[in-house]
Amino acid sequence: MRWRIAEFTFCDQQQTLTSEQNSQQLEPMMVELLSYFCQNHDKIISKDQLVEDVWLGRVVSDNAVSKLITKLRKALNDDARKPQYIATFPKKGYKFIAFVEPLIERSIPDKQTDIEALAEKETTSTLEPQELAVTEKSATEHNAKSHLNIKWFSVALLLVIALLVITVLVMVQQNDKQADVPVLSYAKAITSEAGNELFPAVSPDGKFISYMSAKSDRMHLMIKNTADQQNIEINHEEGVGVGPATWSFDGKFIAYLVATPQRCHYFIRGVEGANFGKAKLIHNCPAGSYGKIAFTHDNNRLVYAESEGGSSPYELFEINLQTQLKKKLNQPEIFLGGNSQFDIHPFENKLLISSPDKQQWEGFYSLDLQTDELTLLFKQDAYICCGIWSHDGERVVLMGEYPAYQLISYDLTGADMKIIYSGSRQISWPIRHTNGQDYLFSSGQQNSNIHLYNWSTKTQQVIADASVDDRLAIFSHHQELAQQKIAYVSLASGSEEIWLTEINNGSSKKLTQFNDSRHYVDLKWSPNSELLMGLTLNEIHMINAKTGSFERLKIPQTEIRAVSFKNNNTLAYSLKRQGKWQVSYYHLDTHRVEAADSRWQYIQFAAEQENTLWLDHNKQLYSGANQQPVENSLLLELSFLSGRAFNLKKSQENWYWYDFDKDFAIKTYSPLSNTLKTVISSNAYHFDVLGKNILFGQTTSANTDVYQTQSLQHK
C-alpha cells in the first residue's frame, strides 16, 4: 500500500520512503512501524501497545523500541525537540502528527496483466493492499515471528465495463485468475504462541489444525481446535521431538514423526472427533533422519522421506500397512539434500516431487504411484522451494524466489505464472487448506546481528544490527584491526546486498545494487581486498569492492564447494567429477580453468600461506604451503565443511571451528599447549578469524506464526 506522509510517499510493499530529493530503502521493522503509525495517526500509542501490535508481544526492551523510533525519525528528517512527524508524550507514548492519507489508484485489468502491473497504471479508485507480516530464514537455508494487521473493505465488480475496483486497507494484494477475473487474497494469523510454529496441516473437516511448535527444549506437535482455539499436544516420552504430522484424506488417521539425534520413528493414531487413539509404530527410520510422511488416497499406503542420517541425502519410500512391505519409489536423481520435498495430489495417487538437478536448478516431477511413471513437469533456475499441487491439481504452487515474499503458481509446463499472495515479509513453503481455496504457510521475522569479539580481552561490539538477517561477515586482509573493512550480506534494503563496515570509524554503506533474488552461501575477500567472491547455489560471482559491479564466472552451473582465492588473480574451488570432489583453478584475467592435483578434494587458501588447508580423498588434512600432515586426532574428527565452506580455520598456532554437534559454539584448540577452549556461543555457524578477533552471527529473535490466505472473491 502507498501513503502520502507530508512531502513523502511511503510504499510498504517496496519498502521505500520517497521525497522530491531522494528515495530511501527502509528496514523491514521500520516499514512495520511506519505502516502502523499511518493507520493510527493522531493517536497517542504507548510503548506497550507498540510492542503488542508491531512486535506481536515479543520480549523486546524499551531501548529497542526507542532505537527504532530514532531510526524512523532520522529517515523522516524529524527533530525530536521540534517534531513534525513523531511526537513524544512522556510516560504516555508516541503520536504520529504528520498529515497522512492513503494514495488511491484505479486499475483496469487485462487478462494477462498481474496485480503489480495494474497498480502502476494511472487510474483511479483502487487502493493498493498491504500486509504486515514478518520475515523468516535457512537453513536455511534458511531459516522468525509473524505480524499481520489486516483490514479490508469493498470489492466491487463492474462487469459491464470490465472494471475491477478493489479497496483494501493494510493487506497484500495478489493475482490468480478464475474465469479471467483476478483473485485477490490476504492472510490472517491462525497461531500466535511464543516461538516458532511450523509445518501446518488442516484436518479434512477443517475443525483441527496440526502444527509443530519449536521451543527451547524440543519440537512439540500441537493440534488446535478451530472452534474454541484450544490446543491439544500429541505427547510421547520426555525429550523427544514430535512432528510434522499429516492427516489421512478421510480424516480418520493422523501420522507423524518422532525423532531425536539418536532415534527416528513414524507413528499413526486413529482420530474420532477430538479424540486421538493410541500411538502405533509403523516404521523405524535411521537415527538422524528428520523426514516427513503423508497418506496417499489409500489409508494403507503412505509415502515418506528418509536419509541415512547426518548429511546424507533423502530418498522417497512407500510403506503398505497391510502387507508391511516397504519399497523405494522411482524418483529424480539425487543431488544436494535429495528428495525430501513432496506432495500428494488432491484427487489422485500422484506425487509432486521438488528436486534439484546437477546444475542446482529446481525441478518439479510428477510420479504416478499406480504405474511408477516419473514425469518431469518443468525446471527453474532459481532459489525456490517446495512445490505443491494446486487445489484443482492442474497447477504447481510454490514460494517465490528468495527472499520469498510471494506465493505463486505455474501451469504444469512452468508457464503462466500467477501471484496468489504477495507480502513484505518472507514466507515458507505452502500447504493446501482443505476448504478447497486457501493456502497455509509459516511467516515470521528473524533478526540476526553480526558481532566482533576479542577473546583475549573478552570485549565485544556490534558490527551490524539491522532488524533483519545480517550474515557471512568477513575481515579484509589488512594486518591491523583498525584498518579492517568488514563485508557482509544483509537484507536491510529488502533484497540481499553486500554491505561494508569500516572498523576505524564504524561507518557502514551498501556496496551493491543487485535488486534481485540472488542468495549467497559464502563470501571471500581477495588477498589485496579489491575483490569479493560471492558463491550462490550454482554460480560464482566476482564483485568489485569499490564499485559494487559484478560478473559471473564462466563455469557450468553446478554445486560448488570450498571457494578461496589462491592469489589475487586465481580462484580455487571444488566440483564433483566422476563421484569425487576435485579442485579447479580459475584464472580471472583469461577466464581459463585448469585442474589442480587430483589428490585434493578441497583446498582453503589463506592470505598467510601457513594457514592454508588441504584435504585429500582419504580425509587426511594438511596445512601450510609445504602441506604438512595434521596428526592431531581431535582436529581430524571434526566436520571440515559447514554447508559449502570450510568449517575449520587456522590462525598462527591456533585452530578454530564451529561445534555443530554439541555446544553450538566457536571453539579453539592450541596444539602447542594442548588446550581446547570455547571462544563464544553462537547460533549461526559462519565465523571469521583475525588474530584473537572473531566475527560471528547471533540470532536475537526468531518467531514464526502460521498464516492462512483469505480469498476476497469468496467473501
Secondary structure by P-SEA (a helix, b strand, c coil): cccccccbbbbccccccccccbbbbbcaaaaaaaaaaaacccccccaaaaaacccccccccaaaaaaaaaaaaaaacccccccccccccccbbbbbccbbbbbbbbbbbcccccaaaaaacccccccbbbbbccccccccccccbbbbbbbbbbbbbcccccbbbbbbccbbbbbbbcccbbbbbccccccccccccccccccccccbbbbbbbcccbbbbbbbcccccbbbbbccccccccccccccccccccccccccccccbbbbbbbcccccccccccccccccccbbbbbccccccccccccccccbbbbbbcccccccbbbbcccccccccccccccccccccccbbbbbcccccbbbbbbcccccbbbbccccccccccccccccccbbbbbccccccbbbbbccccccccccccccbbbcbbbbbccccbbbbbbbbbbbbbbbbcccccbbbbcccccccccccccccccccccbbbbbcccccccbbbbbbbcccbbbbbcccccccccccbbbbcccccbbbbbcccbbbbbcccccbbbbcccccccccccccccccccccccccccbbbbbbbbccccbbbbccccccbbbbccccccbbbbccccbbbbccccccccccccccccccccccccccccccbbbbbbcccccbbbbbbccccbbbbccccccccccccccbbbbccccbbbbbbbbbbbcccc
